[in-house]
C-alpha cells in the first residue's frame, strides 16, 4: 500500500510528539504533565497538539502502544538469534523486560507511570504478555525439536514451562531493585532452566 504524503508527514509529526512526551512524562509524572507541557516540549502550540491527540489519556495510550511494540520487537529479535538455547532464551527475555522497564526505572515517577499504564493500557499489557509467553514457548519447542534440550526429567510441557518462566519473570520485575538486579536474576533463571533441561549453554 502506498502511503499518502500527508499521512507520512502526520506519522513523522506524531513520532516527534511522542518522543517529546516521553521526556515530559518522565520528568513530571503522569498526573502533573499537561498537554501544554507536551506542546512546549514538541515546539508547537497546544491547539496544534490537539490535532494529533484527543487528550492526555489518548496521548499516553498511543505512547504505550509504541512502547509495547518496541519491547515486543526487541524480544522477537533476541529469541531469533542464531545461538544456543540458553543464550536465545536469555536474550529474548532480557530484551523484552529491560526495554519495558527502562523508562519506569529511569524516572522518579516510575510507579505513577506504571500505574497509569495499567489503567489506560491494560489490554495492551495482556496482549504483550501473551505474545512474550508465546515467543518463549516457541523457543522451547524449537530447542526440543532441534535436540538441544529435553523436558523428560522435569515432566512439563513447553506450554507449562513457558508459563512458569513468565510467572518467574513477573516476580523478578516486581521484586528487584533496579535494572542490573533484574538482568542478574533473569540470567540466574535461565541458567536454572538450561540446567534442568540439559542445555549445554
JOVEN-V629666 format. One record per pair of residues at least 24 apart in sequence whose ideal C-beta (glycine too) atoms are under 6 Angstrom apart, sorted by the first residue. I is the first residue (numbers start at 1). GAP is how many residues later the second one is. Records with the same first field share a line. If there is no record, write none. Layout:
BEGIN
I->GAP + GAP
END
This chain:
BEGIN
14->38
17->25 + 35
18->45 + 48
21->38 + 42
26->81
29->80 + 83
30->82 + 83 + 86
57->63
60->60
61->59 + 60
64->53 + 57 + 60
68->56 + 60
71->25 + 28 + 29
72->56 + 59
74->25
75->60
79->56 + 60
85->58 + 63 + 64 + 114
86->104 + 108 + 113 + 115
88->51
89->50 + 101
90->100
93->93
94->89 + 92
96->36
98->81
105->74
133->29 + 33
136->26 + 29
137->25
149->48 + 49 + 50
150->48
154->42
END
